Amino acid sequence: MDLKERLQQVFVTVFDNDAIELTPQLTADDVDEWDSLSHINLMLAIELEFGIEFDQSEIQDFANVGELMASIEEKTRTLK
């Protein structure tokens, strides 16, 4: 399973919504269930899924899923 597929599964699980389709442009404004509490749950679930950690500024600064995916790719690359 590639990064996008794994991330898609995390989103579906956290938001309990099978209809979510990840695109690089997707933002919290595009997902009804995505509020501040679910954002924290999402970040924690992503950290667990990928074995990475975000610092506080990163968690707040992602503008869209594309930026999030780029950060995950960078962090997982340094783990190898």
Number of C-alpha atoms within 10 A of each C-alpha: 6 7 13 14 11 13 22 16 19 18 21 15 13 18 19 12 13 11 8 15 11 17 13 14 11 15 15 15 10 10 13 8 15 18 12 10 9 14 17 14 15 19 18 16 17 22 14 12 13 16 12 14 16 15 7 8 8 12 15 11 10 14 14 15 18 16 15 19 17 11 15 20 13 11 16 14 9 8 9 5
